């Protein structure tokens, strides 16, 4: 019985160690410039509510920005379900521009229809 427990624990540890680089890579927020806050006030052109993070395309400052949001469940828990955001809506996103992808930002907060939501 002790041998089985050891094997189970070893197997779970191996799975955890093999997945940890994936989790780390997915949440590699170091590719965003947190030294400069970016505020975009624009019109939503597309909304993607899928996990792991919601996304939207926001036309602001003469460009279309790819805005990375938080997971849809977090947004809903904080008072703004991503399903409430529609194409054509005005939205303000505050966050950090990507260091590697032009016109991409990670939103720290959004304001939509008078509701401001902290995303992180």
VMD Tcl script that draws the C-alpha trace (Angstrom):
set ca {
  {0.00 0.00 0.00}
  {2.83 2.39 0.84}
  {4.43 1.58 -2.51}
  {1.22 2.57 -4.38}
  {1.00 5.87 -2.51}
  {4.61 6.61 -3.36}
  {4.00 5.88 -7.05}
  {0.87 8.03 -7.08}
  {2.69 10.93 -5.41}
  {5.65 10.59 -7.78}
  {3.35 10.52 -10.80}
  {1.44 13.61 -9.69}
  {4.69 15.44 -8.99}
  {6.01 14.55 -12.46}
  {2.85 15.85 -14.08}
  {3.03 19.06 -12.05}
  {6.66 19.66 -12.96}
  {6.02 19.00 -16.64}
  {3.08 21.42 -16.75}
  {4.66 24.21 -14.76}
  {6.70 25.64 -17.68}
  {3.48 25.85 -19.71}
  {1.70 27.73 -16.95}
  {4.69 30.01 -16.51}
  {4.93 30.73 -20.22}
  {1.23 31.45 -20.48}
  {1.38 34.03 -17.70}
  {4.61 35.64 -18.86}
  {3.48 39.21 -18.31}
  {7.12 40.36 -18.58}
  {6.56 41.01 -22.28}
  {4.45 44.08 -21.40}
  {5.97 47.45 -20.51}
  {4.71 48.08 -16.97}
  {6.74 51.29 -16.72}
  {4.31 53.21 -18.94}
  {0.55 53.19 -18.48}
  {-1.41 53.27 -21.72}
  {-5.01 54.52 -21.88}
  {-7.10 53.67 -24.95}
  {-10.55 55.19 -25.47}
  {-12.20 53.64 -28.48}
  {-14.85 51.55 -30.18}
  {-15.01 47.76 -29.86}
  {-14.59 46.06 -33.24}
  {-14.50 42.42 -32.08}
  {-14.96 40.49 -28.83}
  {-13.54 37.04 -28.06}
  {-14.94 35.76 -24.74}
  {-13.03 32.46 -24.73}
  {-10.77 31.20 -21.97}
  {-8.12 31.47 -20.75}
  {-8.40 35.23 -21.31}
  {-11.03 37.33 -22.97}
  {-9.82 39.55 -25.78}
  {-11.15 42.37 -27.85}
  {-10.14 44.50 -30.77}
  {-10.47 48.20 -29.95}
  {-10.19 50.99 -32.50}
  {-8.46 53.88 -30.75}
  {-5.95 56.56 -31.71}
  {-6.29 55.70 -35.41}
  {-5.25 52.07 -34.86}
  {-6.91 48.79 -34.01}
  {-5.52 47.42 -30.73}
  {-5.57 43.81 -29.56}
  {-6.59 44.12 -25.90}
  {-5.92 41.17 -23.59}
  {-8.46 40.96 -20.76}
  {-8.68 38.75 -17.68}
  {-10.46 35.38 -17.67}
  {-14.20 35.75 -18.31}
  {-15.08 34.30 -14.90}
  {-12.95 36.93 -13.12}
  {-14.54 39.71 -15.15}
  {-18.03 38.46 -14.24}
  {-17.09 38.14 -10.56}
  {-15.86 41.73 -10.57}
  {-19.02 43.14 -12.10}
  {-18.60 43.07 -15.88}
  {-19.46 39.94 -17.80}
  {-17.61 39.94 -21.10}
  {-20.91 39.06 -22.82}
  {-22.09 42.59 -21.97}
  {-19.44 44.08 -24.28}
  {-20.72 44.36 -27.84}
  {-19.23 45.39 -31.17}
  {-19.77 49.14 -31.58}
  {-19.63 49.90 -27.83}
  {-17.32 52.59 -26.48}
  {-14.74 51.22 -24.04}
  {-11.76 52.64 -22.16}
  {-8.88 50.26 -21.45}
  {-5.99 51.14 -19.16}
  {-2.94 48.90 -19.09}
  {0.44 48.19 -20.62}
  {1.60 47.93 -24.22}
  {3.34 44.80 -25.43}
  {7.10 45.02 -25.88}
  {6.99 42.47 -28.70}
  {3.66 42.84 -30.53}
  {2.71 46.16 -32.06}
  {-0.81 47.33 -31.18}
  {-1.28 44.82 -28.33}
  {-1.95 45.73 -24.73}
  {-2.70 43.95 -21.46}
  {-5.61 45.69 -19.79}
  {-5.42 46.27 -16.05}
  {-8.84 47.94 -15.94}
  {-11.66 48.72 -18.32}
  {-14.58 51.12 -18.23}
  {-17.68 50.13 -20.19}
  {-21.16 51.66 -19.92}
  {-20.15 53.57 -16.79}
  {-18.78 50.49 -14.98}
  {-15.06 50.33 -14.19}
  {-13.60 46.89 -13.51}
  {-10.15 46.05 -12.15}
  {-9.00 43.02 -14.14}
  {-5.83 41.90 -12.34}
}
mol new
graphics top color blue
foreach p $ca { graphics top sphere $p radius 0.5 }
foreach p [lrange $ca 0 end-1] q [lrange $ca 1 end] { graphics top cylinder $p $q radius 0.2 }
display resetview
